[in-house]
Amino acid sequence: SDCHRYPPRPPSSPRTQLYRNGNFAHQVRKNHVHKSVYRIAKVVQDVLKDVESQEPRFISTLVESNGRYDGLIVHSPHEYEAILYLNQMGVFNFVDDGSIQGCAVLKLSDGRKRSMSLWVEFITASGYLSARKIRSRFQTLVGQVVEKPPFRDYCKLLTDTSDVRLRVDDKYVVQITCAFRCNGIWPRSASHWPNNTIPWPNPAIAAEVKNEGFDLTSRETGTVSAQQNKQASSMEGDAWAMNLTGAENVLLAGNRRKTLSILKCLRDTHLEFPGTPITNYILKTLMLYECEKHCNDYEWEDNCIGDRIIGDKYGTAKRADDLSGGHELHGGARFQRMARETMRHGAEIENYLMQSVVIPAPGIITVNKK
């Protein structure tokens, strides 16, 4: 019979099957996200076009280039973020003294008058450009736009935070964040990166990452506790959060990016529930540690990706115990604020995922859709 015409294939190892199934799921996720991105981008562009007609300083910067949208970040298949880049940061000094973790302030340069700034009414009495004031004004403008037809038929402004977040088609959430792009400079708080004792990344990639720079975003930070003084809380509200997504994308290229995408797919399929301790932000942070641990390109070839996925998953438990802060490049301050109990709980969930969902028995891999 036909079934005996060819010799049977040798059984694949669990790691090989994990890669095959994960790679298939990664392609399915990619296709799904690709369709959603166009819908989200169209809505954001239309909203920002209306905002710009009311306030010309908020100019839409979401433009398609080679099938990608610069400034559109996919946090999950149902959660997105669009960065709106602002103009004329030049009259301000970038101050990164570490007083507010993961943030910096923009102070009016010496000798510069307020009237010389495009953002004059958002400058505090102390001469700082306030992220909170810009965020508040932008939220008001977007709120007015989405109350009008046709936006009110498919858009709703979420008001649980001061960030501008829209629910689109009752199934997507997109945050629109105002930001300044800072190319060619590097934050003082990350000056110790890269670690000279670790061969990854190589000097050429590290130089490219630093040249990529970072974004100063107006997003709500929420780092100051209620017990801290009012002045500190006010300063934090005026501060701008540093975002190194562009630099991270330079680092996580090729199969490193594919590995992260497979991890995200597993997380979105099996760990997406209210209050989940495992976010895609955490996965990216752990991936950076895994890249430092496995520095060589041959360790990221297709036949090794299964090992890298398992290593990243089980690494959560260790990081929960010995991590005093996050990765020095990937927003250590945000990681540091996460309770260790939450990380341990996340590790338990991930271990369960690996044992009962991904690797239920030797040689058998099943990634079941819920």
C-alpha positions in Angstrom: 0.0 0.0 0.0 1.0 3.7 -0.3 1.7 3.9 3.4 4.6 1.5 3.0 6.1 3.0 -0.1 8.3 5.4 1.8 10.3 4.7 5.0 8.8 6.3 8.1 10.3 9.6 9.2 12.3 9.5 12.4 10.3 11.1 15.2 11.0 14.8 15.7 12.3 16.0 19.0 9.9 18.0 21.1 11.9 21.2 20.5 11.8 20.7 16.7 8.1 20.1 16.8 7.7 23.1 19.1 9.5 25.3 16.5 7.3 23.9 13.6 4.0 24.4 15.4 5.1 27.7 16.8 6.3 28.9 13.4 2.9 28.0 11.9 1.1 29.8 14.6 3.4 32.7 14.2 2.4 33.0 10.5 -1.3 32.8 11.4 -0.9 35.5 14.0 1.1 37.6 11.5 -1.6 37.4 8.9 -4.3 38.3 11.4 -2.4 41.2 12.8 -1.5 42.4 9.3 -5.2 42.8 8.5 -6.0 44.5 11.8 -3.1 47.0 11.4 -4.6 48.4 8.3 -7.9 48.9 10.0 -6.3 50.6 13.0 -4.1 52.8 10.9 -7.0 54.0 8.8 -9.0 54.9 11.9 -6.1 56.7 13.6 -5.2 58.6 10.4 -8.8 59.8 10.0 -9.1 60.8 13.7 -5.7 62.7 13.5 -6.7 64.5 10.3 -9.8 65.9 12.1 -7.7 66.8 15.2 -5.2 68.6 12.9 -7.9 70.7 11.4 -8.7 72.0 14.9 -5.1 72.2 16.3 -2.4 72.4 13.5 0.4 71.6 16.0 -0.8 68.0 16.2 0.2 66.8 12.7 -0.4 63.2 11.8 2.9 61.3 11.3 1.5 57.9 10.7 2.6 57.1 7.2 2.9 53.7 5.4 6.3 52.8 4.1 7.1 49.4 2.4 4.0 47.9 3.9 4.8 49.1 7.4 3.6 52.1 9.5 6.3 54.0 11.2 5.2 54.6 14.8 2.5 51.9 15.0 3.3 49.4 17.7 1.5 46.0 18.0 1.3 45.1 21.7 -1.1 42.2 21.0 -3.6 41.2 18.3 -6.2 43.4 20.1 -4.0 46.2 21.5 -2.0 48.7 19.5 -0.2 52.0 20.0 0.3 54.8 17.5 3.0 57.4 18.1 2.3 61.0 17.1 5.6 62.7 16.6 5.6 66.4 17.6 7.8 69.2 16.2 10.2 71.8 17.6 11.8 70.2 20.6 15.0 72.2 19.9 14.3 75.1 22.3 14.4 72.7 25.2 17.3 71.0 27.0 17.0 67.2 27.5 17.6 66.5 31.2 18.1 62.9 32.2 19.4 62.9 35.8 17.8 59.7 37.0 15.5 61.4 39.5 12.5 59.8 37.8 13.1 56.3 36.7 12.7 55.7 33.0 11.8 59.4 32.4 13.4 62.7 31.5 12.3 66.3 31.5 12.4 69.0 28.8 13.6 72.3 30.2 13.5 75.6 28.4 17.1 76.5 27.3 18.9 79.3 29.0 18.2 82.6 27.2 15.1 81.3 25.4 11.8 83.0 26.0 8.6 81.0 26.3 7.2 82.9 23.3 9.9 81.3 21.2 8.4 77.8 21.7 5.6 76.3 19.6 4.2 74.8 22.8 4.2 78.0 25.0 1.0 77.3 27.0 2.3 73.9 28.0 5.4 75.2 29.7 5.3 75.2 33.5 6.3 78.2 35.8 9.6 76.4 36.3 10.3 76.3 32.5 9.5 72.6 31.9 7.5 71.4 28.9 4.7 69.4 30.6 3.8 66.0 29.2 0.7 66.0 31.3 -0.6 69.3 29.9 0.0 68.2 26.3 -1.6 64.8 27.0 -4.7 66.5 28.5 -5.1 68.9 25.6 -4.7 66.1 23.1 -7.2 63.9 24.9 -9.8 66.8 24.8 -9.3 67.2 21.1 -9.6 63.5 20.3 -12.7 63.3 22.6 -14.4 66.0 20.6 -13.6 64.3 17.3 -14.9 60.8 18.2 -18.2 62.3 19.4 -19.0 63.3 15.9 -20.2 61.1 13.0 -19.0 58.8 11.6 -16.4 58.2 14.4 -19.0 57.7 17.1 -20.3 54.6 15.2 -17.1 52.6 15.7 -14.9 54.6 18.1 -15.1 55.2 21.8 -12.7 57.2 24.0 -11.7 55.3 27.1 -11.4 57.6 30.1 -10.0 55.2 32.8 -6.5 56.9 32.4 -5.3 60.2 31.2 -3.7 58.5 28.1 -5.6 58.8 24.8 -7.0 55.3 24.3 -9.7 54.4 21.8 -11.8 51.3 21.5 -12.3 50.5 17.8 -15.1 48.2 16.4 -15.6 46.9 20.0 -12.6 44.6 19.7 -9.4 46.7 19.4 -7.8 49.2 21.7 -5.4 51.7 20.3 -3.5 54.2 22.4 -2.3 57.4 20.6 0.8 58.8 22.3 2.4 62.2 21.6 6.2 62.0 21.5 9.4 63.7 20.4 11.9 61.6 18.4 15.4 61.8 19.7 17.8 60.4 17.0 21.5 60.3 17.4 21.6 60.8 21.2 21.6 58.3 24.0 20.1 58.6 27.5 22.5 59.0 30.4 20.6 56.4 32.4 21.5 53.8 29.7 25.1 54.9 29.3 26.5 51.7 30.9 24.9 49.7 28.0 26.2 47.6 26.3 27.9 45.5 28.9 31.6 45.2 27.9 31.8 41.7 29.5 29.2 40.3 27.1 30.0 39.9 23.4 26.4 40.7 22.3 25.6 42.9 20.5 28.8 43.5 18.5 30.1 47.1 18.4 28.6 47.8 14.9 25.1 46.8 16.1 25.5 48.7 19.4 26.5 51.8 17.4 23.5 51.4 15.2 21.2 51.1 18.2 22.6 54.2 19.8 22.2 56.1 16.6 18.6 55.0 16.4 18.1 56.8 19.7 14.7 56.8 21.4 11.4 58.5 21.8 10.3 60.8 24.6 6.6 60.0 25.1 3.9 61.8 26.9 2.3 58.6 28.2 1.1 58.3 31.8 3.9 56.9 34.0 2.3 56.3 37.4 5.6 55.7 39.2 5.1 58.0 42.1 3.3 56.5 45.1 0.6 58.3 47.0 2.9 58.6 50.0 5.5 60.7 48.1 5.3 64.4 48.3 3.2 66.6 46.0 6.2 68.2 44.3 7.6 64.9 43.2 4.2 63.8 41.9 3.9 67.1 40.0 7.4 66.7 38.5 6.6 63.2 37.4 3.5 64.4 35.6 5.5 66.9 33.7 8.2 64.3 32.8 8.4 62.4 29.5 8.8 58.6 29.5 11.6 57.2 27.4 10.7 54.5 24.8 13.4 52.5 23.1 11.2 50.4 20.8 13.1 51.4 17.7 16.5 50.5 19.3 15.0 47.1 20.4 13.8 46.4 16.9 17.4 46.9 15.6 18.6 44.4 18.2 15.9 41.8 17.7 16.3 41.0 14.0 16.2 37.8 12.0 15.5 34.7 14.0 15.6 36.5 17.3 12.6 38.5 16.1 10.9 35.3 14.9 11.5 33.7 18.3 9.9 36.6 20.1 7.0 36.5 17.7 6.4 32.7 18.5 6.5 33.5 22.2 4.0 36.3 21.7 1.8 33.9 19.8 1.9 31.3 22.6 1.2 34.1 25.1 -1.7 35.5 23.1 -3.3 32.1 22.6 -3.0 30.6 26.1 -2.2 33.4 28.6 -4.6 36.2 27.5 -7.0 36.7 30.4 -7.9 39.6 32.7 -5.1 40.4 35.1 -2.6 38.1 33.3 0.9 38.7 34.8 2.6 37.8 31.5 2.6 40.7 29.0 4.4 40.9 25.7 6.6 43.6 27.4 7.8 41.0 29.8 8.5 38.5 27.0 10.6 41.1 25.2 12.6 41.9 28.3 13.3 38.2 28.9 14.3 37.8 25.2 17.0 40.5 25.6 18.5 38.5 28.5 18.3 35.3 26.4 20.1 37.1 23.6 22.9 38.0 26.0 23.1 34.5 27.3 23.2 33.0 23.7 25.4 35.5 21.9 26.3 33.6 18.7 24.2 33.7 15.6 24.4 29.9 15.1 22.5 29.6 18.4 19.5 31.3 16.7 19.3 29.1 13.6 16.0 27.4 12.9 17.0 24.1 14.5 17.8 26.0 17.8 14.7 28.1 18.1 12.9 25.5 20.1 15.7 25.6 22.7 15.6 29.4 22.8 11.8 29.4 23.3 12.0 26.9 26.2 15.0 28.8 27.7 13.1 32.1 27.6 10.0 30.6 29.2 11.8 28.9 32.1 14.0 32.0 32.5 11.0 33.8 34.0 11.2 31.8 37.2 14.9 32.7 37.8 14.4 36.3 36.9 11.5 36.5 39.4 14.0 35.6 42.2 17.2 37.5 41.3 16.0 40.5 39.3 16.2 43.8 41.2 15.4 45.7 38.0 14.7 45.2 34.3 17.0 44.9 31.4 19.3 47.9 31.3 18.2 48.7 27.8 14.5 47.7 28.0 13.1 50.0 30.6 14.6 48.6 33.8 12.5 51.0 35.9 9.2 49.6 34.7 10.4 46.0 35.4 11.7 47.1 38.9 8.2 48.3 39.8 6.7 44.9 39.2 6.0 42.9 42.3 8.1 39.7 42.6 5.0 37.8 43.6 3.5 38.7 40.2 6.6 37.4 38.4 6.6 34.2 40.3 2.9 33.7 39.5 3.7 34.3 35.9 6.5 31.8 36.0 4.1 29.2 37.4 1.6 29.8 34.6 4.3 29.6 32.0 5.7 26.4 33.4 2.2 24.9 33.3 1.9 26.1 29.7 5.2 24.4 28.7 4.4 21.1 30.5 0.7 20.6 29.7 0.0 22.5 26.5 3.2 22.7 24.5 5.1 19.6 25.6 2.5 17.1 26.9 4.5 14.0 26.0 7.9 13.2 24.4 7.7 13.6 20.7 4.2 15.0 20.7 3.5 18.8 20.5 0.1 20.3 20.5 -0.6 24.0 20.5 -4.4 24.0 20.8 -6.6 27.0 20.0 -9.0 27.9 22.7 
